Amino acid sequence: KANPLEFWSSDIAATKFPILQRIARKLHSIPATSAGTERLFSHSGLILTNRRQRLAPSQVDNMLLIRSARQLLLNSEKDSSTNN
């Protein structure tokens, strides 16, 4: 089976179709759903409660970043433990 992502990441695509390669790589990086955005919005609602309305936007951004990084780390650890 052909894998379009592998093809557009290959040296052949870079050599023969450099412009199309850039376009294809941008298109392949677009999420298929808005679930990630909706999840982030939901988490921001958990952070910005009535008692925390004075948090600066940068603080909220940092808290969301830490939460996302923590979740990625936990998922990575879970994946590595199931593969061993």
C-alpha positions as CSV (number, residue, x, y, z in Angstrom):
1,K,0.0,0.0,0.0
2,A,1.1,3.5,-0.8
3,N,1.5,6.0,2.1
4,P,1.0,9.6,0.9
5,L,2.7,11.0,4.0
6,E,5.8,8.9,3.4
7,F,5.9,9.9,-0.3
8,W,5.6,13.6,0.4
9,S,8.3,13.3,3.0
10,S,10.7,11.6,0.7
11,D,13.6,12.9,-1.3
12,I,11.9,12.0,-4.5
13,A,9.0,14.4,-3.8
14,A,11.4,17.1,-2.7
15,T,13.4,16.8,-5.9
16,K,10.6,16.4,-8.5
17,F,7.8,18.3,-6.8
18,P,9.2,20.8,-4.3
19,I,6.2,23.2,-4.4
20,L,3.7,20.4,-4.3
21,Q,5.6,18.9,-1.4
22,R,5.3,22.0,0.7
23,I,1.6,22.2,0.0
24,A,1.0,18.5,0.7
25,R,3.0,18.7,4.0
26,K,0.8,21.6,5.1
27,L,-2.4,19.8,4.1
28,H,-1.3,16.7,6.0
29,S,-0.6,18.7,9.1
30,I,-4.3,19.9,9.4
31,P,-6.2,18.0,12.1
32,A,-9.0,15.9,10.7
33,T,-11.4,17.0,13.5
34,S,-11.8,20.0,15.9
35,A,-11.7,17.7,18.9
36,G,-8.3,19.0,20.1
37,T,-9.5,22.6,20.0
38,E,-12.8,21.7,21.7
39,R,-10.8,19.8,24.4
40,L,-8.5,22.7,25.0
41,F,-11.5,25.1,25.3
42,S,-13.1,22.7,27.8
43,H,-9.9,22.6,29.9
44,S,-9.7,26.4,29.8
45,G,-13.2,26.5,31.3
46,L,-12.0,24.3,34.1
47,I,-9.1,26.6,34.8
48,L,-11.0,29.9,34.6
49,T,-13.5,29.5,37.5
50,N,-15.3,32.3,39.3
51,R,-12.5,32.4,41.8
52,R,-9.8,32.6,39.2
53,Q,-11.1,35.3,36.8
54,R,-8.0,37.5,37.5
55,L,-5.5,35.1,35.9
56,A,-3.5,36.8,33.2
57,P,-4.0,35.2,29.7
58,S,-0.3,34.2,29.7
59,Q,-0.9,32.3,33.0
60,V,-3.8,30.5,31.5
61,D,-1.8,29.7,28.4
62,N,1.0,28.3,30.5
63,M,-1.3,26.2,32.6
64,L,-2.9,24.7,29.5
65,L,0.5,24.1,28.0
66,I,1.6,22.2,31.1
67,R,-1.6,20.2,31.2
68,S,-1.1,19.2,27.5
69,A,2.5,18.3,28.0
70,R,1.7,16.2,31.0
71,Q,-1.0,14.4,29.1
72,L,1.5,13.7,26.2
73,L,4.0,12.4,28.7
74,L,1.5,10.1,30.4
75,N,0.3,8.8,27.0
76,S,3.9,8.2,25.9
77,E,4.7,6.3,29.1
78,K,1.6,4.2,28.7
79,D,2.4,3.4,25.0
80,S,6.0,2.4,25.9
81,S,4.9,0.2,28.8
82,T,2.4,-1.7,26.5
83,N,5.1,-2.1,23.8
84,N,7.6,-3.8,26.2
